[in-house]
Amino acid sequence: MNIKPIKTKNDYLAAINRLEFIFDAKAGTKEGDELELLGILIEKYESDHFPIEYPDPIEAIKFRMEQMGFNQNDLAKVLGLKSRASEILNRKRKLTLEMIRQIHLAMGIPTQVLIQSY
């Protein structure tokens, strides 16, 4: 086992190739430990070099509504007013802190997504 930090694209590709080679290693073995460490190093490199941005807050709400089978009336129940739900979905009104809390609790959308500018 020759584990080292992943600093370059070549290091990254070599780590990926090695991970694929030992992918079926059993836990608790030398190769199993190497697999676990490579996974951690690869994840760190990817999060530093290929960050995934949060989705647009309104698009996240619409997507979650679709997943939950919600319609605009269901969102209105969360927010308190049908007109408010329409204004939010049509980007005519910004989300308030209280709306963000309500949507987070009712729909499980992370607050980090909802607080972004749009």
Residue pairs with C-beta under 8 A, 6 or more apart in sequence:
1 30
1 31
1 33
1 34
1 37
3 34
3 37
3 38
3 41
4 11
5 11
5 41
6 12
6 15
6 41
6 42
6 44
6 45
11 45
12 42
12 45
12 49
15 38
15 41
15 42
15 45
16 42
18 34
18 38
19 35
19 38
19 39
19 42
22 31
22 34
22 35
22 38
23 35
25 31
25 32
25 34
25 35
26 32
27 36
54 60
54 110
54 112
54 113
54 116
55 63
55 113
56 116
56 118
57 95
57 113
57 114
57 115
57 116
57 118
58 88
58 89
58 91
58 118
60 109
60 113
60 114
61 75
61 88
61 89
61 103
61 107
61 109
61 114
62 89
64 70
64 107
64 108
64 109
65 71
65 74
65 75
65 107
68 74
68 107
70 107
72 82
72 85
72 86
72 89
73 82
73 85
75 85
75 88
75 89
76 82
76 84
76 85
76 86
78 85
78 102
78 103
78 106
78 107
79 85
79 88
79 99
79 102
79 103
84 93
84 99
86 92
87 93
88 95
88 99
91 118
95 103
95 114
95 115
100 111
100 114
100 115
101 111
103 109
103 114
104 110
104 111
104 114
